[in-house]
């Protein structure tokens, strides 16, 4: 349970950073994701590849948590204006992860379809 709370806090922090970014396209976040998630070339060391795989696995868990947050926020957003902006921020953050590595979001396509 404690690991899940840490992950949720991390996801909330990332979502808030994306929401507060003066750059609507969040180029800084795209660059960060691309730097750490894109596969390396033939000169990439095994250590770098292992690190990329660990970051990818954590990113997958973050996307899972973001999708869970979208579903929870949708249930609570009927009467709260703040929740609707958080919902949009979660969806935008999912979009940014999907741009970097589409397979992170692919298993959630059915769930996310109504938001597209």
C-alpha positions in Angstrom: 0.0 0.0 0.0 2.8 2.4 0.8 4.4 1.9 -2.6 1.1 2.7 -4.2 0.8 5.9 -2.3 4.3 6.9 -3.3 3.4 6.2 -7.0 0.1 8.2 -6.7 2.1 11.2 -5.2 4.6 10.9 -8.0 1.8 10.9 -10.6 0.1 13.8 -8.9 3.3 15.8 -9.0 3.9 15.1 -12.7 0.3 15.9 -13.5 0.5 19.2 -11.6 3.8 20.1 -13.3 2.2 19.4 -16.7 -0.9 21.4 -15.8 1.2 24.4 -14.5 3.6 24.4 -17.4 3.6 27.7 -19.3 4.5 25.7 -22.4 1.2 24.2 -23.5 3.0 21.5 -25.5 5.1 20.5 -22.6 8.2 20.2 -24.7 10.4 19.8 -21.6 8.4 16.7 -20.6 8.4 15.3 -24.1 12.2 15.7 -24.2 12.6 14.0 -20.8 10.4 11.1 -21.8 12.2 10.7 -25.1 15.6 10.8 -23.5 14.8 8.1 -21.0 12.3 5.9 -22.8 13.4 5.7 -26.4 15.5 2.7 -27.3 19.2 3.3 -27.7 21.3 2.5 -30.7 23.9 -0.3 -31.1 26.4 1.7 -28.9 24.1 1.6 -25.9 25.6 -0.3 -23.0 23.8 -3.1 -21.2 23.6 -1.0 -18.1 21.9 1.9 -20.0 19.5 -0.6 -21.5 18.7 -2.1 -18.1 18.0 1.4 -16.8 15.8 2.2 -19.7 13.8 -1.0 -19.1 13.3 -0.1 -15.4 12.2 3.4 -16.3 9.8 2.0 -18.9 8.3 -0.4 -16.3 7.8 2.4 -13.9 6.3 4.6 -16.6 3.9 1.8 -17.4 2.8 1.8 -13.8 2.4 5.6 -13.8 0.2 5.4 -16.9 -1.9 2.7 -15.1 -2.2 5.1 -12.2 -3.1 8.0 -14.4 -5.9 5.9 -16.1 -7.2 5.0 -12.6 -7.1 8.7 -11.7 -9.1 9.6 -14.8 -11.8 7.1 -13.9 -12.0 8.3 -10.3 -12.0 12.0 -11.3 -14.7 11.4 -13.8 -16.9 10.0 -11.0 -16.2 13.0 -8.8 -16.2 15.7 -11.4 -19.9 16.2 -11.7 -20.0 18.9 -9.1 -16.4 20.1 -8.8 -14.7 22.5 -11.2 -11.3 21.6 -9.8 -11.7 17.9 -10.6 -12.5 18.7 -14.2 -9.2 20.5 -14.6 -7.4 17.6 -13.0 -9.1 15.3 -15.3 -7.8 17.3 -18.3 -4.3 17.3 -16.8 -4.4 13.6 -16.4 -5.5 13.0 -19.9 -2.8 15.4 -21.2 -0.1 13.6 -19.2 -1.3 10.3 -20.6 -1.1 11.8 -24.1 2.5 12.8 -23.5 3.4 9.3 -22.4 1.6 7.9 -25.4 3.6 10.2 -27.7 6.9 8.9 -26.2 5.9 5.2 -26.1 2.5 4.3 -27.5 2.5 0.8 -26.1 2.4 2.2 -22.6 -1.2 3.4 -23.3 -2.3 0.7 -25.8 -3.8 -1.6 -23.2 -6.0 1.3 -22.0 -7.5 2.2 -25.4 -10.9 0.8 -24.6 -11.0 2.7 -21.3 -9.8 5.9 -22.9 -11.8 5.7 -26.0 -14.7 7.9 -24.7 -12.2 10.7 -23.9 -10.7 10.8 -27.5 
